[in-house]
Amino acid sequence: MPHPVIALVLTMTSTLGAAPSPELSVRYERPDSPRAEKAERLLKESDALKTGVRLPEPVKVVARDCAEPKAAWDHDKREISICYALVDQVNRTIKGISETEETGEKAARKRVRGALSVLFHHQLGHALTTLNGMTDSDAQADQFAALTLVADTPKRVVAAAEARHLLAGHTGIDHLSGMAESATFACLLYGADPGKYGEIAKGGWVPAGRAPSCAGEYGRVRTALGDKVRT
């Protein structure tokens, strides 16, 4: 008999496919600078803005130029916005860390894709929160994000946990800063399948003393929110 937490993941994965949801549309606005053009290209190539989650209402995702590096969910407009400046900031920060660690170009690209997936799924979490009539918060959005990320792109889960851990100590990186928030997010991802995502615990991205409780933490979140994530 499969572990109960793994069974929950398998059930959710079977109902959340990789194809884009008909309730979600993605638009890339024209970039206004070479740096923004590079960010647009990176975001497209990353496939980070894809999901199989069917939202309660149609939602637009818009990538655009902005004065500040940010990402946001606008409930009134039913719109997720991802700024090219934020994509650029994440890319440059991850590459700088990777060069310092001498991890190589391939590893750096994997980390960037993981970080961009976290950014999108966090905003998707805000959308799921408010569209389901719940009180919005970053913590709530992260809980939804863990569920949708595990179901949508399981191969990107470890990279997502690593990227957020690397960025957690860098202030001003929208929705990816904060050591405590990073540890909780990593715990939820690891807890979804401790065998499959063992690298998260080995990497120290979730505190060693907390790791044994992560399966229970993920299970409680899945039980509380699973019925609000549909396909």
Backbone as JSON, one array per atom type, in Angstrom:
{
  "sequence": "MPHPVIALVLTMTSTLGAAPSPELSVRYERPDSPRAEKAERLLKESDALKTGVRLPEPVKVVARDCAEPKAAWDHDKREISICYALVDQVNRTIKGISETEETGEKAARKRVRGALSVLFHHQLGHALTTLNGMTDSDAQADQFAALTLVADTPKRVVAAAEARHLLAGHTGIDHLSGMAESATFACLLYGADPGKYGEIAKGGWVPAGRAPSCAGEYGRVRTALGDKVRT",
  "N": [[0.86, -1.2, 0.0], [0.61, 2.24, -0.91], [2.38, 5.01, 0.57], [0.37, 7.28, 2.5], [0.64, 10.07, 2.01], [2.01, 10.12, -0.43], [0.06, 8.89, -1.97], [-1.86, 10.88, -1.98], [-0.53, 12.81, -3.53], [-0.32, 11.44, -5.97], [-3.02, 11.19, -6.63], [-3.73, 13.88, -6.96], [-1.99, 14.6, -9.02], [-2.99, 13.09, -11.11], [-5.26, 14.44, -11.76], [-4.45, 16.94, -12.44], [-3.25, 18.12, -15.26], [-0.59, 18.77, -17.7], [-1.26, 20.5, -19.69], [-2.16, 23.82, -20.82], [-4.61, 25.61, -18.94], [-7.99, 26.11, -19.97], [-9.13, 28.24, -18.73], [-7.26, 30.13, -18.33], [-5.31, 32.63, -19.76], [-2.4, 33.7, -21.55], [-0.36, 36.49, -22.14], [2.19, 38.26, -23.78], [3.49, 41.35, -23.51], [4.91, 43.92, -25.62], [8.37, 44.3, -25.21], [10.42, 47.05, -24.08], [13.14, 47.5, -24.17], [16.5, 46.25, -24.76], [17.32, 44.64, -22.58], [14.84, 43.98, -21.44], [13.77, 42.59, -23.58], [15.41, 40.33, -23.59], [14.61, 39.26, -21.16], [11.93, 38.7, -21.68], [12.22, 36.71, -23.64], [13.55, 34.76, -22.14], [11.58, 34.14, -20.24], [9.57, 33.07, -21.86], [10.89, 30.83, -22.95], [11.28, 29.36, -20.66], [8.9, 28.15, -20.0], [7.46, 28.67, -17.73], [4.99, 29.84, -17.24], [2.86, 28.11, -17.54], [0.08, 26.03, -16.77], [-2.0, 23.38, -15.53], [-4.13, 23.83, -13.95], [-7.52, 24.45, -13.35], [-9.12, 27.36, -13.0], [-11.52, 29.07, -10.83], [-12.66, 31.21, -12.2], [-12.16, 32.89, -15.38], [-8.78, 33.88, -15.94], [-6.25, 36.24, -16.63], [-2.86, 36.23, -17.64], [-0.22, 38.39, -17.74], [2.76, 39.37, -19.13], [4.99, 42.01, -18.82], [6.59, 45.27, -19.37], [7.71, 47.15, -16.59], [8.01, 49.77, -14.13], [9.13, 48.96, -11.75], [10.71, 46.0, -10.4], [8.6, 43.45, -10.13], [5.87, 41.19, -9.29], [2.42, 40.48, -9.47], [-0.95, 39.91, -8.31], [-4.06, 40.92, -9.42], [-7.09, 41.15, -8.19], [-9.5, 42.44, -8.91], [-9.18, 42.95, -11.64], [-8.78, 40.41, -12.42], [-6.22, 39.4, -13.02], [-2.89, 38.32, -13.44], [0.25, 39.73, -13.2], [3.51, 39.79, -14.51], [6.57, 41.22, -14.27], [9.04, 42.2, -16.62], [11.34, 43.28, -15.59], [11.6, 42.06, -13.11], [11.99, 39.39, -13.83], [14.45, 39.69, -15.09], [15.97, 40.56, -12.88], [15.88, 38.3, -11.2], [17.13, 36.43, -12.86], [19.74, 37.56, -13.19], [20.63, 37.58, -10.54], [20.57, 34.85, -9.76], [22.39, 33.82, -11.64], [24.7, 35.17, -10.84], [25.12, 34.07, -8.28], [25.48, 31.4, -9.0], [27.8, 31.55, -10.57], [29.63, 32.33, -8.64], [29.61, 30.06, -7.04], [30.52, 28.31, -8.88], [28.93, 26.5, -10.33], [28.16, 25.99, -12.93], [26.78, 26.53, -16.25], [24.51, 25.06, -17.09], [23.34, 24.19, -14.67], [22.76, 26.67, -13.58], [20.81, 27.64, -15.37], [18.78, 25.82, -14.84], [18.17, 26.45, -12.21], [17.21, 29.07, -12.57], [14.88, 28.63, -14.1], [13.45, 27.2, -12.19], [13.09, 29.2, -10.23], [11.51, 31.08, -11.62], [9.23, 29.58, -12.02], [8.36, 29.32, -9.37], [7.71, 32.02, -8.85], [5.51, 32.43, -10.61], [3.67, 30.42, -9.75], [3.25, 31.22, -7.14], [1.81, 33.61, -7.51], [-0.37, 32.51, -8.83], [-1.34, 31.14, -6.68], [-2.25, 33.27, -5.07], [-4.36, 34.06, -6.7], [-6.03, 31.76, -6.64], [-6.64, 31.82, -3.95], [-8.16, 34.27, -3.48], [-10.19, 34.04, -5.39], [-11.55, 31.93, -4.43], [-12.76, 33.03, -2.28], [-11.3, 33.37, 0.05], [-9.23, 34.67, 2.74], [-6.61, 36.7, 1.74], [-3.08, 36.15, 1.67], [0.52, 36.05, 1.77], [1.49, 33.69, 2.84], [-0.68, 31.94, 2.55], [-0.87, 31.92, -0.22], [1.54, 30.66, -0.84], [1.05, 28.1, 0.12], [-0.95, 27.15, -1.64], [0.64, 27.35, -3.91], [2.6, 25.39, -3.52], [1.06, 23.07, -3.76], [0.12, 23.26, -6.45], [2.48, 23.46, -7.92], [3.83, 21.04, -7.4], [2.02, 19.28, -8.6], [1.81, 20.21, -11.25], [4.47, 20.53, -12.39], [6.41, 18.35, -11.56], [9.07, 17.63, -12.06], [10.42, 19.96, -11.74], [10.43, 20.67, -9.13], [12.52, 20.28, -7.19], [14.49, 22.04, -8.15], [13.08, 24.4, -7.89], [12.8, 24.63, -5.09], [15.5, 24.86, -4.39], [16.26, 27.22, -5.77], [14.65, 29.16, -4.55], [15.64, 29.04, -1.99], [18.26, 29.97, -2.4], [17.75, 32.59, -3.12], [16.5, 33.62, -0.95], [17.81, 35.13, 1.01], [18.29, 37.51, -0.23], [17.23, 40.67, -0.27], [14.32, 42.39, -1.48], [13.63, 40.93, -3.71], [10.88, 40.12, -5.26], [8.5, 38.23, -3.58], [10.21, 36.09, -3.23], [12.08, 36.52, -1.31], [13.19, 36.06, 2.1], [14.01, 34.0, 4.69], [12.62, 32.3, 6.51], [10.18, 31.95, 5.2], [11.06, 30.7, 2.89], [12.04, 28.28, 3.94], [9.69, 27.08, 4.91], [8.24, 26.76, 2.54], [9.95, 25.03, 1.15], [9.76, 22.85, 2.85], [7.1, 22.04, 2.48], [7.18, 21.27, -0.22], [9.11, 19.21, -0.14], [7.78, 17.5, 1.63], [5.71, 16.55, 0.08], [6.57, 14.3, -1.26], [8.82, 12.65, 0.19], [10.7, 10.72, -0.57], [11.07, 11.01, -3.34], [11.78, 13.7, -3.52], [14.1, 13.97, -2.05], [16.49, 15.4, -2.29], [15.98, 17.96, -1.47], [15.95, 17.96, 1.32], [18.54, 16.98, 1.75], [20.02, 19.04, 0.7], [19.78, 20.95, 2.61], [17.84, 22.86, 2.5], [15.5, 22.81, 3.8], [15.21, 22.95, 7.29], [17.05, 20.51, 9.13], [15.97, 19.44, 11.5], [13.31, 19.87, 11.11], [12.54, 18.45, 8.9], [11.49, 15.71, 9.24], [8.82, 16.22, 9.87], [7.65, 17.23, 7.65], [6.12, 15.79, 5.74], [3.72, 15.45, 7.09], [2.99, 18.16, 7.33], [2.61, 18.87, 4.63], [0.52, 17.09, 4.03], [-1.57, 18.07, 5.64], [-2.02, 20.57, 4.48], [-2.77, 19.78, 1.91], [-5.14, 18.41, 2.49], [-6.69, 20.5, 3.51], [-6.86, 22.33, 1.36], [-7.08, 21.01, -1.04], [-9.59, 20.49, -2.32], [-10.12, 22.85, -3.52], [-8.58, 23.15, -5.67], [-8.8, 22.54, -8.96], [-9.34, 20.73, -12.09]],
  "CA": [[0.0, 0.0, 0.0], [1.47, 3.42, -0.97], [2.34, 5.97, 1.67], [-0.81, 8.12, 2.3], [0.97, 11.37, 1.4], [2.3, 9.86, -1.83], [-1.21, 8.63, -2.61], [-2.49, 12.18, -2.22], [0.16, 13.43, -4.66], [-0.7, 10.73, -7.18], [-4.39, 11.56, -6.94], [-3.75, 15.25, -7.46], [-1.3, 14.64, -10.3], [-3.84, 12.5, -12.13], [-6.31, 15.37, -12.13], [-3.85, 18.18, -12.9], [-2.4, 17.82, -16.39], [0.4, 19.79, -18.04], [-1.77, 21.41, -20.72], [-2.67, 25.09, -20.29], [-6.03, 25.61, -18.6], [-8.8, 27.01, -20.81], [-9.54, 29.37, -17.92], [-6.12, 31.01, -18.14], [-4.68, 33.07, -21.0], [-1.1, 34.31, -21.34], [-0.01, 37.48, -23.15], [3.48, 38.93, -23.6], [3.48, 42.69, -24.1], [6.16, 44.25, -26.29], [9.4, 44.87, -24.33], [10.89, 48.36, -24.54], [14.6, 47.62, -24.08], [17.19, 44.98, -25.0], [17.28, 43.82, -21.37], [13.48, 43.45, -21.33], [13.63, 41.59, -24.65], [16.06, 39.12, -23.11], [13.77, 38.71, -20.1], [10.76, 38.1, -22.34], [12.66, 35.47, -24.28], [13.83, 33.81, -21.07], [10.32, 33.72, -19.64], [8.9, 32.18, -22.83], [11.63, 29.57, -23.06], [11.21, 28.62, -19.39], [7.58, 27.5, -19.85], [7.05, 28.84, -16.33], [3.63, 30.37, -17.14], [1.89, 27.09, -17.94], [-0.54, 25.28, -15.67], [-3.18, 22.6, -15.83], [-5.16, 24.14, -12.96], [-8.71, 25.14, -13.84], [-9.49, 28.36, -12.01], [-12.97, 29.3, -10.71], [-13.04, 32.21, -13.2], [-11.06, 33.15, -16.31], [-7.7, 34.72, -15.44], [-5.24, 36.63, -17.6], [-1.48, 36.38, -17.21], [0.4, 39.36, -18.64], [4.17, 39.72, -18.91], [5.09, 43.38, -19.33], [7.57, 46.2, -18.82], [7.24, 47.89, -15.42], [9.02, 50.63, -13.53], [9.75, 48.24, -10.64], [10.71, 44.54, -10.56], [7.56, 42.89, -9.28], [4.82, 40.34, -9.82], [1.25, 40.79, -8.66], [-2.28, 39.43, -8.67], [-5.09, 41.94, -9.3], [-8.36, 40.43, -8.14], [-10.53, 43.17, -9.64], [-8.95, 42.74, -13.08], [-8.56, 38.97, -12.65], [-4.99, 39.44, -13.82], [-1.56, 38.13, -12.88], [1.25, 40.44, -13.99], [4.91, 39.45, -14.26], [7.36, 42.29, -14.89], [10.31, 41.78, -17.2], [12.41, 43.72, -14.69], [11.75, 41.04, -12.07], [12.6, 38.24, -14.5], [15.86, 40.06, -15.26], [16.6, 40.58, -11.55], [16.04, 36.91, -10.76], [18.13, 35.81, -13.72], [21.08, 38.07, -12.88], [21.0, 37.17, -9.17], [20.86, 33.41, -9.79], [23.63, 33.61, -12.38], [25.8, 35.63, -10.01], [25.33, 33.05, -7.24], [26.0, 30.19, -9.65], [29.18, 31.8, -10.96], [30.43, 32.3, -7.41], [29.7, 28.65, -6.62], [31.08, 27.56, -10.0], [28.04, 25.36, -10.57], [28.03, 25.73, -14.36], [25.68, 27.18, -16.96], [23.32, 24.2, -17.1], [22.74, 24.25, -13.33], [22.22, 28.02, -13.42], [19.55, 27.71, -16.14], [17.79, 25.02, -14.12], [17.77, 27.26, -11.05], [16.4, 30.2, -13.03], [13.56, 28.1, -14.44], [12.77, 26.9, -10.93], [12.69, 30.45, -9.59], [10.4, 31.68, -12.37], [8.06, 28.77, -11.73], [7.87, 29.72, -8.05], [7.06, 33.33, -8.99], [4.2, 32.27, -11.23], [2.77, 29.62, -8.92], [2.87, 32.03, -5.98], [0.72, 34.49, -7.94], [-1.51, 31.63, -9.05], [-1.86, 30.88, -5.35], [-3.07, 34.42, -4.68], [-5.59, 34.0, -7.48], [-6.88, 30.71, -6.09], [-7.09, 32.26, -2.63], [-9.23, 35.27, -3.51], [-11.31, 33.56, -6.2], [-12.31, 31.0, -3.58], [-13.35, 33.79, -1.18], [-10.49, 33.23, 1.25], [-8.41, 35.82, 3.1], [-5.36, 36.62, 1.01], [-1.81, 36.36, 2.35], [1.62, 35.37, 1.09], [1.57, 32.33, 3.37], [-1.73, 31.16, 1.91], [-0.49, 31.76, -1.63], [2.61, 29.67, -0.88], [0.46, 26.78, 0.31], [-1.51, 26.78, -2.93], [1.74, 27.21, -4.87], [3.23, 24.09, -3.31], [0.18, 22.05, -4.34], [0.06, 23.34, -7.91], [3.81, 23.22, -8.48], [4.07, 19.59, -7.33], [1.16, 18.59, -9.55], [2.06, 20.68, -12.62], [5.83, 20.32, -12.89], [7.17, 17.65, -10.51], [10.51, 17.6, -12.37], [11.01, 21.25, -11.42], [10.23, 20.92, -7.7], [13.8, 20.41, -6.49], [15.11, 23.29, -8.6], [12.3, 25.5, -7.31], [13.18, 24.75, -3.68], [16.87, 25.35, -4.33], [16.31, 28.61, -6.22], [14.08, 30.04, -3.53], [16.59, 29.07, -0.87], [19.38, 30.83, -2.77], [17.3, 33.97, -3.21], [15.79, 34.01, 0.28], [18.56, 36.14, 1.75], [18.44, 38.72, -1.04], [16.06, 41.51, -0.07], [13.79, 43.1, -2.63], [13.23, 40.04, -4.81], [9.46, 39.99, -4.98], [7.91, 36.95, -3.23], [11.21, 35.05, -3.06], [12.92, 36.87, -0.17], [12.72, 35.61, 3.41], [14.52, 32.67, 5.01], [11.58, 31.48, 7.13], [9.21, 31.62, 4.15], [11.7, 29.73, 2.01], [12.11, 26.99, 4.63], [8.35, 26.52, 4.95], [7.91, 26.34, 1.18], [10.75, 23.84, 0.87], [9.21, 21.76, 3.66], [5.89, 21.56, 1.81], [7.58, 20.56, -1.44], [9.74, 17.96, 0.29], [6.78, 16.65, 2.26], [4.83, 15.95, -0.92], [7.13, 12.97, -1.55], [10.18, 12.69, 0.74], [11.6, 9.85, -1.32], [11.33, 11.6, -4.65], [12.39, 15.03, -3.38], [15.08, 13.9, -0.97], [17.56, 16.39, -2.45], [15.61, 19.18, -0.74], [16.45, 17.79, 2.69], [20.0, 16.83, 1.7], [20.61, 20.34, 0.41], [19.63, 21.82, 3.76], [16.91, 23.94, 2.18], [14.56, 22.74, 4.92], [16.02, 22.6, 8.46], [17.1, 19.07, 9.37], [15.05, 19.08, 12.57], [11.92, 20.0, 10.66], [12.29, 17.57, 7.77], [10.6, 14.58, 9.5], [7.42, 16.63, 10.01], [7.18, 17.88, 6.42], [5.06, 15.01, 5.1], [2.5, 15.81, 7.79], [2.63, 19.53, 6.97], [2.03, 18.84, 3.29], [-0.75, 16.39, 4.08], [-2.6, 18.95, 6.2], [-2.33, 21.59, 3.47], [-3.51, 19.09, 0.84], [-6.48, 18.14, 2.99], [-7.42, 21.77, 3.68], [-7.02, 23.11, 0.13], [-7.16, 20.17, -2.24], [-10.87, 20.58, -3.03], [-10.18, 24.16, -4.18], [-7.72, 23.06, -6.85], [-9.54, 21.7, -9.89], [-8.99, 20.73, -13.5]],
  "C": [[0.89, 1.24, 0.0], [1.33, 4.29, 0.27], [1.17, 6.93, 1.44], [-0.52, 9.46, 1.67], [1.28, 11.2, -0.07], [1.01, 9.6, -2.6], [-1.95, 9.93, -2.92], [-1.87, 12.87, -3.42], [-0.26, 12.78, -5.96], [-2.11, 11.08, -7.61], [-4.46, 12.94, -7.55], [-3.1, 15.32, -8.83], [-2.17, 14.08, -11.4], [-4.93, 13.45, -12.59], [-5.78, 16.71, -12.61], [-2.86, 17.87, -14.01], [-1.44, 18.95, -16.68], [-0.12, 20.8, -19.06], [-2.29, 22.69, -20.1], [-4.18, 25.01, -20.02], [-6.79, 26.54, -19.53], [-9.27, 28.24, -20.05], [-8.42, 30.4, -17.77], [-5.5, 31.34, -19.5], [-3.39, 33.8, -20.67], [-0.79, 35.28, -22.49], [1.33, 38.12, -22.79], [3.41, 40.29, -24.29], [4.87, 42.99, -24.66], [7.16, 44.86, -25.3], [9.98, 46.14, -24.95], [12.4, 48.56, -24.46], [15.23, 46.26, -24.37], [17.17, 44.05, -23.78], [15.91, 43.2, -21.17], [13.22, 42.39, -22.4], [14.24, 40.26, -24.22], [15.21, 38.45, -22.03], [12.52, 38.05, -20.69], [11.11, 36.75, -22.95], [12.92, 34.38, -23.24], [12.55, 33.26, -20.47], [9.56, 32.77, -20.56], [9.57, 30.82, -22.87], [11.54, 28.72, -21.8], [9.94, 27.8, -19.24], [7.03, 27.64, -18.43], [5.59, 29.27, -16.2], [2.57, 29.39, -17.62], [1.34, 26.39, -16.71], [-1.72, 24.48, -16.19], [-4.32, 22.88, -14.87], [-6.31, 24.9, -13.63], [-9.19, 26.08, -12.74], [-11.01, 28.56, -11.95], [-13.51, 30.28, -11.74], [-11.89, 32.39, -14.17], [-10.06, 34.15, -15.73], [-6.73, 35.01, -16.58], [-3.87, 36.67, -16.92], [-0.79, 37.29, -18.22], [1.84, 39.59, -18.2], [4.39, 41.09, -19.56], [6.28, 44.12, -18.75], [6.94, 46.94, -17.65], [8.39, 48.75, -14.89], [9.79, 49.9, -12.43], [9.73, 46.74, -10.92], [9.7, 43.9, -9.61], [6.68, 41.92, -10.05], [3.62, 40.54, -8.92], [-0.01, 40.13, -9.21], [-3.27, 40.56, -8.41], [-6.45, 41.26, -9.36], [-9.44, 41.12, -8.96], [-10.41, 42.96, -11.15], [-8.86, 41.26, -13.44], [-7.3, 38.79, -13.49], [-3.74, 39.22, -12.97], [-0.58, 38.87, -13.78], [2.65, 40.02, -13.54], [5.75, 40.48, -14.99], [8.68, 41.74, -15.43], [11.47, 42.17, -16.29], [12.65, 42.7, -13.58], [12.4, 39.78, -12.64], [14.1, 38.49, -14.67], [16.6, 40.03, -13.93], [16.87, 39.16, -11.05], [17.15, 36.23, -11.56], [19.54, 36.26, -13.35], [21.54, 37.62, -11.5], [21.39, 35.7, -9.13], [22.18, 33.14, -10.51], [24.84, 34.05, -11.57], [26.13, 34.63, -8.92], [25.99, 31.82, -7.85], [27.44, 30.36, -10.09], [30.11, 31.76, -9.74], [30.65, 30.87, -6.94], [30.34, 27.75, -7.67], [30.26, 26.31, -10.29], [27.84, 25.06, -12.05], [26.77, 26.33, -14.94], [24.4, 26.36, -16.92], [22.6, 24.25, -15.75], [22.11, 25.61, -13.09], [20.89, 28.16, -14.15], [18.45, 26.95, -15.42], [17.27, 25.79, -12.9], [16.88, 28.42, -11.46], [14.99, 29.73, -13.39], [12.78, 27.76, -13.18], [12.27, 28.15, -10.24], [11.51, 31.09, -10.29], [9.11, 30.88, -12.16], [7.48, 29.1, -10.36], [7.13, 31.06, -8.13], [5.65, 33.19, -9.54], [3.23, 31.53, -10.31], [2.37, 30.36, -7.64], [1.72, 32.97, -6.35], [-0.54, 33.7, -8.27], [-2.16, 31.28, -7.72], [-2.69, 32.03, -4.81], [-4.4, 34.4, -5.42], [-6.54, 32.95, -6.92], [-7.44, 31.11, -4.72], [-8.3, 33.19, -2.73], [-10.43, 34.81, -4.33], [-12.14, 32.52, -5.46], [-12.85, 31.68, -2.33], [-12.59, 33.68, 0.12], [-9.69, 34.49, 1.51], [-7.03, 35.68, 2.5], [-4.15, 36.88, 1.92], [-0.74, 35.64, 1.57], [1.75, 33.92, 1.57], [0.54, 31.42, 2.72], [-1.39, 30.9, 0.45], [0.6, 30.7, -1.77], [2.06, 28.25, -0.71], [-0.18, 26.28, -0.99], [-0.39, 26.51, -3.94], [2.43, 25.86, -4.73], [2.38, 22.98, -3.94], [0.23, 22.07, -5.86], [1.4, 23.05, -8.56], [4.13, 21.72, -8.48], [3.26, 18.86, -8.39], [1.5, 18.95, -11.0], [3.42, 20.25, -13.16], [6.69, 19.62, -11.84], [8.68, 17.61, -10.78], [11.21, 18.9, -12.0], [10.96, 21.56, -9.92], [11.55, 21.14, -6.97], [14.49, 21.71, -6.86], [14.4, 24.5, -8.02], [12.68, 25.72, -5.85], [14.59, 25.32, -3.55], [16.96, 26.83, -4.7], [15.76, 29.55, -5.16], [15.0, 30.13, -2.32], [17.75, 30.02, -1.18], [19.0, 32.3, -2.77], [16.73, 34.5, -1.91], [16.5, 35.12, 1.04], [18.78, 37.43, 1.0], [17.17, 39.55, -0.92], [15.62, 42.15, -1.38], [13.45, 42.23, -3.82], [11.81, 39.57, -4.52], [9.04, 38.53, -4.76], [8.93, 35.81, -3.1], [12.16, 35.34, -1.9], [12.33, 36.29, 1.12], [13.14, 34.18, 3.71], [13.45, 31.76, 5.61], [10.56, 31.02, 6.09], [9.78, 30.56, 3.2], [11.73, 28.34, 2.64], [10.74, 26.31, 4.67], [7.93, 25.99, 3.58], [8.67, 25.07, 0.82], [10.22, 22.63, 1.63], [7.96, 21.17, 3.0], [6.24, 20.77, 0.56], [8.21, 19.21, -1.1], [8.71, 16.98, 0.84], [5.83, 15.99, 1.29], [5.28, 14.54, -1.28], [8.58, 12.95, -1.08], [11.18, 11.8, 0.01], [12.03, 10.48, -2.63], [12.1, 12.91, -4.55], [13.41, 15.09, -2.26], [16.2, 14.92, -1.07], [17.26, 17.68, -1.69], [16.12, 19.11, 0.68], [17.97, 17.7, 2.71], [20.69, 18.17, 1.47], [20.54, 21.3, 1.58], [18.67, 22.97, 3.53], [15.7, 23.94, 3.11], [15.39, 22.31, 6.13], [15.92, 21.11, 8.79], [16.11, 18.63, 10.45], [13.6, 19.13, 12.17], [11.55, 18.97, 9.6], [11.35, 16.4, 8.08], [9.12, 14.96, 9.59], [6.83, 17.15, 8.71], [6.07, 17.12, 5.69], [3.72, 15.33, 5.75], [2.03, 17.21, 7.46], [1.99, 19.57, 5.59], [0.65, 18.18, 3.29], [-1.87, 17.26, 4.62], [-3.0, 20.03, 5.2], [-3.16, 20.96, 2.34], [-4.94, 18.81, 1.26], [-7.31, 19.42, 3.06], [-7.75, 22.44, 2.35], [-7.25, 22.3, -1.13], [-8.46, 20.31, -3.02], [-11.04, 21.92, -3.75], [-9.27, 24.23, -5.4], [-8.34, 22.06, -7.81], [-8.93, 21.72, -11.28], [-10.26, 20.63, -14.34]]
}
